Every structure is written in C-alpha cells, then in structure tokens.
C-alpha cells in the first residue's frame, strides 16, 4: 500500500470511528426530564386492565414506548393536570402516538374499582391511556420496584380520606428498559415542547 493510500485508509477509518462515536452519544434531555438509564430496573408488573378486565403484564406492552404513572381518580389537581398535559403531548406526536402507552396505575384500589377507573380514563378520549388496577401486593411490588412513594389513609368521612403519591412519570423504551423520568408534568409551567422532543426522539430511535 502506498503512503497516500495508507493515509486515505487511515482517514476513512478515523471518520468512521468518529461517526460511530457520535451515533452513541446520549441525547441531551430537556432539563425537566431525568436520565434513568442504568439507574432503574426494567418494567415488570402484573395488573388488571380496567377497560377489559383482563390480567396484563409488562410483556403485553413490549414494542411500545411506555409511560408509567401512579395516581388515583379522586385526585383533585396533580393527576388530572398530568393527564391533560400528557394528552396534549401525545396529540402533538400525531400518528406516532400509536407507539406510546400511558399506564395510569391507581394507588387507591379501594375506591378505584375497575368500572370507576375505566370511566375516569375514558373521560380523556385518548386510546393511548390505559387504567391499571392491582391487588395491594401487586401495587406495592410495582411501586417499590421504582421507588415510587404513596400512602393511603381511608376514612368513612371523605374529607378525612387522604392519599399522597409521587408525581413523576417513568418512561421506558420498546424493550421495557427505563430511559427517563418526566418530573415536570404537574409543574406550574411545564416545558411541554421539551418533553415532547424527548418522547418523539425515543419513539423514533428507541434510545436517549
């Protein structure tokens, strides 16, 4: 090989290596989204789909981008705001929204029976929204898996019936691996454009 050919070959190899490195750089997430790759386990659960009454597992959502959210139907503010903002984000994705599933897991199964939960989810008219209900053990296992805090203090007096829960939405890729957390959906002024960009990027590339 001549010196010139060697230089050209070396340059081609270097360019290829640089391109490969560029392809593996992490996507720069919106400041309201938190990178969770390698920090959280993969998606795993057994629950009941409120709309169909069928038992479902994480495997039923493989091939979809999954957004996992813990809430309850009597939530006065955070939950409805989060679902409203998420509906706007999904609508902005257009046809690509079909590749996403928003799983709303109730932390208050005592009051959120399957019919109640199904009716609540249907109010948003979003086919990507799925209401899930589990037994106390199933719910606790899922929440503990992702360090999602919640507490329920039942009472015969509705005014004294209190529920608290995390407001974060956990985002997983098509293989059920954790990618990032949307921590700002219930903020006073969420950066919906930024969150939408991150979600669209994940839908298109299956990685951040």
C-alpha positions, 0 to 999 in steps of 0.5 A, a space after each residue: 500500500 502506498 503512503 497516500 493510500 495508507 493515509 486515505 485508509 487511515 482517514 476513512 477509518 478515523 471518520 468512521 470511528 468518529 461517526 460511530 462515536 457520535 451515533 452513541 452519544 446520549 441525547 441531551 434531555 430537556 432539563 425537566 426530564 431525568 436520565 434513568 438509564 442504568 439507574 432503574 430496573 426494567 418494567 415488570 408488573 402484573 395488573 388488571 386492565 380496567 377497560 377489559 378486565 383482563 390480567 396484563 403484564 409488562 410483556 403485553 406492552 413490549 414494542 411500545 414506548 411506555 409511560 408509567 404513572 401512579 395516581 388515583 381518580 379522586 385526585 383533585 389537581 396533580 393527576 388530572 393536570 398530568 393527564 391533560 398535559 400528557 394528552 396534549 403531548 401525545 396529540 402533538 406526536 400525531 400518528 406516532 402516538 400509536 407507539 406510546 402507552 400511558 399506564 395510569 396505575 391507581 394507588 387507591 384500589 379501594 375506591 378505584 374499582 375497575 368500572 370507576 377507573 375505566 370511566 375516569 380514563 375514558 373521560 380523556 378520549 385518548 386510546 393511548 391511556 390505559 387504567 391499571 388496577 392491582 391487588 395491594 401486593 401487586 401495587 406495592 411490588 410495582 411501586 417499590 420496584 421504582 421507588 415510587 412513594 404513596 400512602 393511603 389513609 381511608 376514612 368513612 368521612 371523605 374529607 378525612 380520606 387522604 392519599 399522597 403519591 409521587 408525581 413523576 412519570 417513568 418512561 421506558 423504551 420498546 424493550 421495557 428498559 427505563 430511559 427517563 423520568 418526566 418530573 415536570 408534568 404537574 409543574 406550574 409551567 411545564 416545558 411541554 415542547 421539551 418533553 415532547 422532543 424527548 418522547 418523539 426522539 425515543 419513539 423514533 430511535 428507541 434510545 436517549 
